[in-house]
């Protein structure tokens, strides 16, 4: 499912306590497009836990 990022959605994420967004990009050279996937994250705890797993 593809959902465009609008100011309304961004406001909703901020209101719900999401502080960070992880981004993943995939370039489709043959089509000349780029897909950007955003993953909302609620706090730095996620980053600390991910670093421990490395």
N, C-alpha and C positions, 0 to 999 in steps of 0.2 A: 504494500500500500504506500502510495506517495502522498505526503501532505506538505503543502508549501508552508514555510515559516513566515508567519504574519505577526504584526505587533501584538495582536490579541493572544495568540498562542504563547509568545514570548512573555507577555504579562502574566498569563496563567502559570507558566513554569516558575517565574519569580515568586508569585503569590504562594505557590505550593512548597517553596523552600529549596528549589534547585539552585545551587550556587555556581556550578561548573557545567560545561558541555564538552564531552569528548567528540572529536570529529574524525571520520574516516572518509577518504576520497578514493574514487576509482575512476581512472581516465579511460574513456572509450574512444581510442584514436580513430578507428574506422568511421565512427559516427560524428566525431568532432564534439563530443559532449563529456561532461564530468558529472558523476553522481556523488553527492555529499550526504553522508549519513551522520546525524547528530544523536548522541546518547546523553541525555540529561543525568547529572550526578548531584546528589544532595550535599556532599561535603568532602572535606579533605580526608576523612576516614577511609573512603574508597581507595584513594591513592596510596595511603599508608599500607593498607592491607594488600594491595596489588604489589607494592615494592617488597613486602615480606615474602611473597610467593616466588620472587625471582631468585 
